Amino acid sequence: MIRPGPRNLITDVTGVRVGQAEDARVRTGVTVVLADVPANAAVDVRGGAPGTRDTEALDAANLVGAVDAIVLSGGSVFGLDAPSGVMSVLRAAGRGYRLAPGAPGAPIVPAAILFDLANGGDKEWGEEPPYRALGKRAAENAGGDFALGNAGAGFGASAAIYKGGTGSASFVADDGLTVGALVAVNSLGSPLIPGTDVFWAFPFEQENEFGGRRLKGNFRSIDADLPEDMRAARARTNTTIAIVATDADVSRVELKRIAIMAGDGLSRALRPAHTPFDGDIVFAMATARRPLSETRNRDVMRIGHLAADCLARAIARGVHAAETLGATRSYRDLFP
């Protein structure tokens, strides 16, 4: 049996904290996942329009592989400044990979960004985009509890024609294994089954965490070329970026497989996913507090499976928690 953790957030994974910061005037924000100690990490990129920073450091063939933090940010390419603010906080705390004796530590902070530049906020920020300051503030805010919906990287996001947002969820198995997911939902694809108020992720819902709505008996078959409620969505303004975490002691190679499997959570909650217009990305990280059994491959399969379902739940939670912003209406306003 599995159940949500006590917070039903990624921070149910021991050794993980989350901080967020927003700029309501710009309609954007930053989310950072901090590891208490450097954590093995990997990344899987499925979308056709990704925006990233330092993801090559996570390749198992390369030197470092362990992260101090991972950043999700709005702002498109401007959001790639956000890790610099996070790095300044980590550097001040003495964190970072030391390349040579006496050299200052170099915090390892990969990042991914989403496009929220056309959401009606004031983007006339002059020569200094707000993202470095937002990253710094998010890192300083890191803790166990954090807001969903219009918060952090998901503040200005949209999901098809609905307001998107930041979502999170967790699973704890009977043996104590913990998996968590965090996501900023800014998808081209729709989170809802066509013609209904039901989330695609409904089979995975735990304890009515995103409204508890289910299909009625008169549901018609899906025969549309594309879901009707995403035809008005604007291509090239999208991306769903996510992080999954576990307390299992898995290697970088094993984490790569977990990230690949976890990416299926996007397909379970959004239709279509991984389009040419989305920059869909999933990071995976491990705090290594729990040893694996002798059947490591089976354990890796199990973690990847749980991570995919957990990510699907996090996506629906992020959309369900979001609030109307400007012309983009929220799920709860449209389906009270």
C-alpha positions as CSV (number, residue, x, y, z in Angstrom):
1,M,0.0,0.0,0.0
2,I,1.0,3.6,-0.6
3,R,-0.3,6.8,0.8
4,P,0.5,10.5,0.7
5,G,3.1,11.7,3.1
6,P,2.2,14.0,6.1
7,R,2.5,17.2,4.0
8,N,1.6,15.6,0.6
9,L,4.5,17.7,-0.8
10,I,8.0,16.8,-2.2
11,T,9.4,17.9,1.2
12,D,8.1,14.7,2.7
13,V,11.4,13.3,1.2
14,T,13.9,13.7,4.0
15,G,16.7,16.1,3.2
16,V,14.7,18.2,0.8
17,R,13.5,21.8,1.3
18,V,11.6,24.1,-1.0
19,G,11.6,27.9,-1.3
20,Q,9.5,30.2,-3.6
21,A,9.3,33.8,-4.5
22,E,7.0,35.8,-6.7
23,D,6.7,39.2,-8.4
24,A,3.0,39.9,-8.8
25,R,3.6,43.0,-10.9
26,V,5.6,41.0,-13.5
27,R,3.4,37.9,-13.0
28,T,6.2,35.5,-12.6
29,G,8.1,33.6,-9.9
30,V,10.9,31.1,-9.0
31,T,10.8,27.8,-7.1
32,V,14.0,26.2,-5.7
33,V,14.4,22.7,-4.3
34,L,17.4,22.7,-1.9
35,A,19.2,19.5,-0.9
36,D,20.5,19.6,2.7
37,V,23.6,17.9,1.4
38,P,24.7,17.4,-2.2
39,A,22.3,14.9,-3.8
40,N,22.7,12.7,-6.9
41,A,20.6,14.0,-9.8
42,A,19.7,13.3,-13.4
43,V,17.5,15.0,-16.0
44,D,15.2,13.9,-18.9
45,V,14.1,16.3,-21.6
46,R,11.1,15.3,-23.6
47,G,9.7,18.6,-24.9
48,G,10.7,20.2,-28.2
49,A,11.4,23.7,-26.9
50,P,13.5,23.4,-23.6
51,G,15.3,26.1,-21.8
52,T,17.9,24.9,-19.3
53,R,21.1,25.8,-17.4
54,D,23.9,23.4,-16.3
55,T,21.9,20.2,-17.1
56,E,25.1,18.7,-18.8
57,A,26.6,18.5,-15.3
58,L,24.0,15.8,-14.6
59,D,25.2,13.5,-17.4
60,A,26.6,10.3,-15.7
61,A,29.7,10.5,-18.0
62,N,30.6,13.9,-16.5
63,L,32.4,15.0,-13.4
64,V,30.1,16.2,-10.7
65,G,26.5,14.8,-10.9
66,A,25.5,15.9,-7.4
67,V,23.4,19.0,-7.0
68,D,23.1,21.6,-4.2
69,A,19.8,22.8,-5.6
70,I,17.5,22.7,-8.6
71,V,15.7,25.7,-9.8
72,L,12.4,26.1,-11.8
73,S,11.7,29.6,-13.0
74,G,9.3,31.7,-15.1
75,G,10.7,34.3,-17.4
76,S,11.8,32.2,-20.3
77,V,15.5,32.9,-21.0
78,F,15.6,35.7,-18.5
79,G,14.7,33.2,-15.8
80,L,18.0,31.5,-16.3
81,D,19.4,34.3,-14.0
82,A,17.5,32.8,-11.1
83,P,20.2,30.1,-10.2
84,S,22.7,32.9,-9.7
85,G,20.7,34.2,-6.8
86,V,20.4,30.7,-5.3
87,M,24.1,30.2,-5.8
88,S,24.9,33.4,-3.8
89,V,22.9,32.1,-0.8
90,L,24.6,28.6,-1.0
91,R,28.0,30.2,-1.4
92,A,27.5,32.3,1.7
93,A,26.5,29.1,3.6
94,G,29.8,27.4,2.5
95,R,28.2,25.1,0.0
96,G,29.6,24.0,-3.3
97,Y,31.9,21.7,-5.2
98,R,35.5,22.4,-4.6
99,L,37.6,22.1,-7.7
100,A,41.0,22.7,-6.0
101,P,42.4,23.2,-2.5
102,G,41.7,26.7,-1.3
103,A,39.3,27.5,-4.1
104,P,35.8,28.7,-3.2
105,G,33.0,26.2,-3.4
106,A,31.0,26.2,-6.7
107,P,27.4,25.5,-5.9
108,I,25.8,23.1,-8.5
109,V,22.4,24.5,-9.4
110,P,20.8,23.2,-12.6
111,A,17.7,24.9,-13.8
112,A,14.8,24.9,-16.2
113,I,12.5,27.7,-17.3
114,L,9.0,28.2,-18.6
115,F,7.5,30.9,-20.9
116,D,5.3,33.4,-19.0
117,L,6.2,36.5,-20.9
118,A,2.8,37.0,-22.6
119,N,0.6,36.7,-19.6
120,G,-0.1,40.5,-19.2
121,G,2.3,41.3,-16.5
122,D,4.7,44.3,-16.6
123,K,7.8,43.1,-18.3
124,E,9.4,46.5,-18.6
125,W,12.1,45.8,-16.0
126,G,14.9,47.7,-17.7
127,E,18.4,46.4,-17.6
128,E,18.0,44.2,-14.6
129,P,15.4,41.3,-14.9
130,P,14.0,40.3,-11.5
131,Y,15.0,36.7,-11.6
132,R,18.4,36.8,-9.7
133,A,16.7,38.6,-6.8
134,L,13.8,36.2,-6.9
135,G,16.1,33.2,-6.9
136,K,17.9,34.6,-3.9
137,R,14.7,35.3,-2.0
138,A,13.4,31.8,-2.9
139,A,16.5,30.1,-1.5
140,E,16.3,32.2,1.7
141,N,12.6,31.2,2.1
142,A,13.3,27.4,1.9
143,G,11.5,25.2,4.3
144,G,9.2,22.2,4.6
145,D,5.9,23.9,3.7
146,F,5.1,25.9,0.6
147,A,2.1,27.2,-1.4
148,L,0.6,25.6,-4.5
149,G,-1.2,27.2,-7.4
150,N,-0.2,30.9,-8.0
151,A,3.2,30.5,-6.3
152,G,6.8,30.3,-7.3
153,A,7.5,29.3,-10.9
154,G,3.9,28.6,-11.6
155,F,2.7,32.0,-10.6
156,G,2.1,33.2,-14.1
157,A,1.6,29.9,-15.8
158,S,-1.3,28.5,-17.9
159,A,-2.4,25.0,-18.8
160,A,-4.2,25.1,-22.2
161,I,-6.9,27.7,-21.6
162,Y,-6.9,27.3,-17.8
163,K,-4.7,28.9,-15.2
164,G,-1.7,26.7,-14.5
165,G,0.4,26.7,-11.3
166,T,2.8,25.0,-9.0
167,G,1.8,21.6,-7.8
168,S,3.3,18.9,-5.5
169,A,2.5,15.5,-4.1
170,S,4.1,12.6,-2.3
171,F,3.9,8.9,-1.8
172,V,5.1,6.9,1.2
173,A,5.1,3.1,0.9
174,D,4.6,0.6,3.8
175,D,8.3,0.0,4.0
176,G,8.9,3.8,4.4
177,L,10.2,4.4,0.9
178,T,9.3,8.0,0.0
179,V,8.8,9.6,-3.4
180,G,7.8,13.2,-4.1
181,A,7.1,15.4,-7.1
182,L,7.0,19.2,-7.7
183,V,5.9,20.8,-10.9
184,A,5.2,24.1,-12.6
185,V,2.4,23.5,-15.0
186,N,2.5,25.7,-18.1
187,S,1.3,23.2,-20.7
188,L,0.0,23.5,-24.2
189,G,-1.9,20.3,-23.5
190,S,-5.1,20.2,-21.5
191,P,-5.3,18.8,-18.0
192,L,-9.0,17.9,-18.4
193,I,-10.9,15.1,-20.2
194,P,-12.7,16.8,-23.1
195,G,-16.3,17.9,-22.3
196,T,-15.9,17.2,-18.6
197,D,-14.7,18.9,-15.4
198,V,-12.6,15.8,-14.7
199,F,-8.8,15.8,-14.6
200,W,-6.9,13.2,-16.7
201,A,-5.1,12.3,-13.5
202,F,-8.2,11.3,-11.7
203,P,-7.4,7.6,-11.4
204,F,-4.3,8.5,-9.3
205,E,-6.0,11.0,-7.0
206,Q,-5.5,10.5,-3.2
207,E,-8.0,11.7,-0.6
208,N,-9.8,14.2,-3.0
209,E,-6.6,16.2,-3.3
210,F,-7.8,17.9,-6.5
211,G,-11.6,18.0,-6.1
212,G,-12.6,14.3,-6.3
213,R,-14.5,14.6,-9.5
214,R,-15.1,11.5,-11.5
215,L,-16.5,10.5,-15.0
216,K,-20.2,10.2,-15.3
217,G,-22.0,7.4,-17.1
218,N,-22.7,9.5,-20.2
219,F,-19.1,10.2,-21.1
220,R,-18.5,10.1,-24.8
221,S,-15.5,8.6,-26.5
222,I,-12.6,10.9,-27.4
223,D,-12.7,11.3,-31.2
224,A,-11.4,14.9,-31.6
225,D,-8.2,15.5,-33.4
226,L,-7.1,17.7,-30.5
227,P,-8.9,18.4,-27.2
228,E,-11.4,21.2,-27.8
229,D,-10.3,23.2,-24.7
230,M,-6.7,23.5,-25.9
231,R,-7.3,24.7,-29.4
232,A,-7.2,28.3,-28.2
233,A,-4.0,27.8,-26.4
234,R,-1.1,29.7,-27.9
235,A,1.8,27.5,-29.2
236,R,5.3,28.5,-28.3
237,T,4.3,29.9,-24.9
238,N,4.4,26.6,-23.0
239,T,6.4,24.2,-20.9
240,T,5.9,21.9,-17.9
241,I,9.0,21.6,-15.7
242,A,9.2,19.2,-12.8
243,I,11.4,17.6,-10.1
244,V,10.9,14.2,-8.6
245,A,12.8,13.2,-5.5
246,T,13.3,10.0,-3.4
247,D,15.1,9.1,-0.2
248,A,16.4,5.9,-1.8
249,D,20.2,5.5,-2.3
250,V,20.2,5.3,-6.1
251,S,23.0,6.1,-8.5
252,R,23.1,8.7,-11.2
253,V,22.5,6.1,-13.9
254,E,19.5,4.7,-11.9
255,L,18.2,8.2,-11.5
256,K,18.3,8.8,-15.2
257,R,15.9,5.8,-15.6
258,I,13.7,7.2,-12.8
259,A,13.6,10.6,-14.6
260,I,12.6,8.9,-17.9
261,M,9.8,6.9,-16.2
262,A,8.6,9.9,-14.2
263,G,8.2,11.8,-17.5
264,D,5.2,9.5,-18.2
265,G,3.4,11.4,-15.4
266,L,3.1,14.3,-17.7
267,S,1.4,12.1,-20.3
268,R,-1.0,10.8,-17.7
269,A,-2.1,14.2,-16.6
270,L,-1.8,16.4,-19.8
271,R,-3.0,15.6,-23.4
272,P,-1.0,16.0,-25.5
273,A,2.4,16.2,-23.8
274,H,6.0,16.6,-25.1
275,T,4.9,18.6,-28.1
276,P,7.2,20.7,-30.3
277,F,6.0,23.8,-28.5
278,D,6.6,22.6,-24.9
279,G,10.0,22.4,-23.2
280,D,8.9,19.5,-20.9
281,I,11.7,18.5,-18.5
282,V,11.9,16.2,-15.5
283,F,14.7,16.3,-13.0
284,A,15.2,13.4,-10.5
285,M,17.2,13.7,-7.3
286,A,18.0,11.3,-4.4
287,T,18.9,12.1,-0.8
288,A,20.2,8.6,-0.3
289,R,18.8,8.1,3.2
290,R,17.3,4.6,2.5
291,P,19.4,1.7,1.1
292,L,18.0,-0.4,-1.8
293,S,17.3,-4.1,-1.5
294,E,19.4,-6.8,-3.3
295,T,17.0,-6.5,-6.2
296,R,18.1,-3.0,-7.2
297,N,16.6,-3.0,-10.7
298,R,13.2,-3.9,-9.3
299,D,13.5,-1.1,-6.7
300,V,14.4,1.4,-9.5
301,M,11.4,0.3,-11.5
302,R,9.2,0.7,-8.4
303,I,10.5,4.2,-7.7
304,G,10.1,5.3,-11.3
305,H,6.5,4.0,-11.3
306,L,5.6,5.8,-8.1
307,A,7.3,9.0,-9.4
308,A,5.2,9.0,-12.6
309,D,1.9,8.6,-10.7
310,C,3.1,11.2,-8.1
311,L,3.9,13.7,-10.9
312,A,0.5,13.2,-12.5
313,R,-1.1,14.0,-9.1
314,A,1.1,17.1,-8.6
315,I,0.1,18.4,-12.1
316,A,-3.6,18.2,-11.2
317,R,-3.0,19.7,-7.8
318,G,-1.2,22.6,-9.3
319,V,-4.1,23.4,-11.7
320,H,-6.7,22.8,-9.1
321,A,-5.0,25.1,-6.6
322,A,-4.4,28.0,-9.1
323,E,-6.4,31.2,-9.0
324,T,-7.7,33.3,-11.9
325,L,-5.0,35.8,-13.0
326,G,-5.9,38.5,-15.6
327,A,-7.8,36.9,-18.5
328,T,-6.8,33.4,-17.6
329,R,-9.5,31.8,-15.5
330,S,-8.9,29.1,-12.9
331,Y,-10.4,25.6,-12.8
332,R,-12.3,26.4,-9.7
333,D,-13.8,29.5,-11.2
334,L,-14.9,27.7,-14.3
335,F,-16.1,24.6,-12.5
336,P,-17.3,25.7,-9.0
